[in-house]
């Protein structure tokens, strides 16, 4: 009985991350390039590449590698920079820079 409840709950969960967004972390850049290329191959007209803090340079690398090597028809649609206020483990708050690069396919 409990197993059935867990299955139903698991099935109703949905990801809160939109399909056409790639969040950049600490993995190698080519992992994220593959994610971007996969999004375009699955029919996405644009892909958002988001990063913050020390991974911003990796996000730029991902956008450039994807655009120059794999999806030549993709162009940089827009670049947005911002900062977010994060709460540290000790309760203090700090600001972290963010970037969002939108790659869009030319028709």
GUMAR-450630 format. One record per residue: x, y, z of N, C-alpha, C in turn; residue in one letter. Coordinates in pm, whole numbers, padded with zeros to 5 digits, always signed. Layout:
# residues N
XYZXYZXYZA
...
//
This chain:
# residues 107
+00082-00119+00000+00000+00000+00000+00086+00126+00000X
+00188+00129+00088+00276+00245+00094+00354+00261-00036X
+00390+00148-00098+00462+00152-00225+00380+00218-00334X
+00249+00191-00335+00161+00252-00434+00155+00404-00415X
+00148+00447-00287+00143+00590-00258+00270+00658-00307X
+00385+00596-00281+00511+00656-00323+00518+00665-00474X
+00469+00562-00545+00471+00566-00692+00384+00679-00743X
+00266+00696-00684+00176+00802-00729+00236+00939-00702X
+00298+00955-00587+00360+01083-00555+00476+01108-00650X
+00557+01006-00676+00670+01020-00766+00627+01056-00907X
+00514+01000-00952+00466+01029-01086+00415+01172-01098X
+00362+01228-00989+00304+01361-00997+00410+01470-00987X
+00533+01434-00948+00639+01534-00939+00682+01578-01078X
+00700+01706-01093+00748+01759-01220+00871+01843-01192X
+00961+01845-01289+01081+01925-01276+01046+02073-01285X
+01109+02153-01201+01082+02296-01205+01178+02368-01301X
+01273+02294-01359+01367+02352-01453+01307+02346-01593X
+01292+02460-01660+01241+02457-01797+01334+02377-01887X
+01278+02319-01992+01356+02231-02080+01469+02302-02151X
+01450+02426-02188+01551+02492-02270+01651+02573-02188X
+01674+02535-02061+01770+02604-01976+01880+02506-01936X
+02005+02550-01951+02120+02469-01908+02190+02547-01798X
+02192+02490-01679+02261+02553-01566+02404+02503-01563X
+02498+02595-01558+02639+02560-01561+02689+02539-01418X
+02761+02428-01399+02818+02395-01270+02967+02372-01284X
+03018+02276-01210+03161+02252-01206+03208+02137-01294X
+03119+02077-01370+03159+01969-01461+03237+02029-01579X
+03303+01943-01656+03374+01994-01775+03279+02063-01872X
+03331+02161-01944+03248+02242-02034+03178+02157-02140X
+03245+02052-02188+03186+01971-02295+03058+01901-02249X
+03043+01873-02122+02917+01815-02073+02801+01911-02098X
+02825+02039-02075+02721+02140-02094+02700+02171-02242X
+02808+02165-02321+02795+02183-02466+02703+02075-02521X
+02722+01951-02476+02637+01841-02520+02491+01868-02484X
+02467+01922-02365+02330+01954-02324+02268+02061-02415X
+02346+02162-02450+02297+02268-02538+02267+02212-02677X
+02359+02135-02732+02340+02077-02866+02219+01984-02867X
+02203+01907-02760+02088+01816-02750+01957+01894-02751X
+01953+02007-02680+01832+02090-02679+01798+02136-02820X
+01898+02183-02894+01873+02228-03031+01830+02112-03119X
+01892+01996-03103+01855+01879-03185+01715+01829-03153X
+01667+01857-03033+01530+01818-02995+01426+01921-03038X
+01469+02022-03112+01373+02117-03169+01362+02251-03099X
+01444+02275-02999+01438+02406-02931+01484+02516-03025X
+01413+02627-03026+01452+02740-03109+01555+02827-03038X
+01555+02822-02904+01655+02895-02827+01688+02817-02700X
+01808+02841-02649+01854+02775-02527+01915+02881-02437X
+01875+02881-02310+01932+02973-02211+02044+02900-02137X
+02158+02966-02129+02271+02914-02053+02286+03005-01932X
+02270+02948-01812+02275+03027-01689+02390+02982-01601X
+02457+03079-01540+02567+03049-01448+02577+03161-01346X
+02646+03131-01237+02672+03235-01138+02809+03212-01075X
+02866+03321-01027+02993+03314-00958+03108+03271-01047X
+03186+03176-00998+03306+03131-01068+03278+03053-01195X
+03155+03013-01218+03124+02935-01339+03083+03022-01457X
+03086+03154-01440+03048+03243-01549+03139+03225-01670X
+03269+03213-01647+03362+03196-01760+03336+03065-01832X
+03296+02962-01758+03264+02833-01821+03138+02846-01907X
+03043+02928-01864+02921+02950-01942+02953+03017-02075X
+03045+03113-02072+03086+03179-02196+03155+03078-02288X
+03241+02994-02230+03308+02890-02309+03206+02796-02373X
+03106+02754-02296+03003+02664-02347+02929+02727-02463X
+02891+02852-02449+02818+02922-02556+02903+02930-02682X
+03029+02966-02667+03117+02981-02783+03148+02848-02850X
+03174+02744-02772+03202+02612-02831+03080+02560-02905X
+02963+02570-02842+02840+02522-02905+02812+02598-03034X
+02831+02729-03030+02799+02814-03144+02899+02797-03258X
+03027+02787-03227+03130+02782-03332+03156+02643-03387X
+03138+02540-03307+03173+02405-03352+03055+02317-03390X
+02944+02331-03317+02837+02233-03332+02708+02288-03392X
+02670+02408-03359+02544+02465-03408+02577+02600-03471X
+02637+02597-03591+02683+02721-03654+02570+02819-03683X
+02449+02770-03698+02337+02861-03727+02285+02930-03601X
+02337+02896-03485+02296+02962-03360+02372+03092-03342X
+02302+03192-03299+02361+03324-03272+02328+03362-03128X
+02407+03452-03073+02380+03501-02938+02260+03595-02946X
+02151+03555-02885+02031+03637-02886+02043+03754-02790X
+02082+03725-02667+02102+03830-02569+02188+03777-02455X
+02245+03871-02381+02323+03839-02264+02273+03928-02152X
+02239+03867-02039+02192+03945-01924+02282+03915-01805X
+02325+04021-01738+02404+04003-01617+02327+04061-01500X
+02350+04002-01383+02275+04045-01266+02354+04001-01143X
+02298+04020-01026+02356+03965-00905+02242+03914-00817X
+02274+03807-00743+02176+03748-00652+02233+03755-00511X
+02145+03769-00416+02187+03768-00277+02162+03628-00222X
+02270+03563-00178+02261+03429-00124+02289+03430+00025X
+02225+03338+00097+02251+03326+00239+02352+03213+00261X
+02461+03244+00329+02565+03146+00358+02520+03053+00470X
+02597+02947+00493+02563+02852+00598+02561+02917+00736X
+02645+03016+00756+02650+03081+00888+02545+03190+00903X
+02460+03208+00804+02350+03304+00813+02379+03439+00750X
+02505+03466+00713+02536+03593+00649+02494+03590+00503X
+02471+03707+00448+02429+03716+00309+02544+03771+00225X
+02554+03724+00102+02656+03776+00011+02597+03784-00129X
+02650+03874-00208+02603+03890-00345+02690+03808-00439X
+02625+03744-00536+02694+03661-00634+02652+03708-00773X
+02749+03727-00861+02719+03768-00998+02656+03652-01075X
+02566+03685-01168+02502+03584-01252+02507+03629-01398X
+02496+03532-01487+02489+03562-01631+02387+03468-01694X
+02319+03519-01794+02227+03438-01873+02255+03469-02020X
+02297+03367-02093+02326+03381-02235+02219+03305-02311X
+02153+03371-02403+02052+03306-02485+02106+03284-02624X
+02115+03156-02663+02152+03119-02799+02024+03090-02875X
+02009+03149-02992+01889+03130-03073+01929+03084-03212X
+01855+02989-03264+01880+02940-03400+01825+03038-03501X
+01904+03066-03602+01857+03150-03713+01776+03063-03807X
+01664+03114-03852+01579+03037-03946+01615+03060-04088X
//
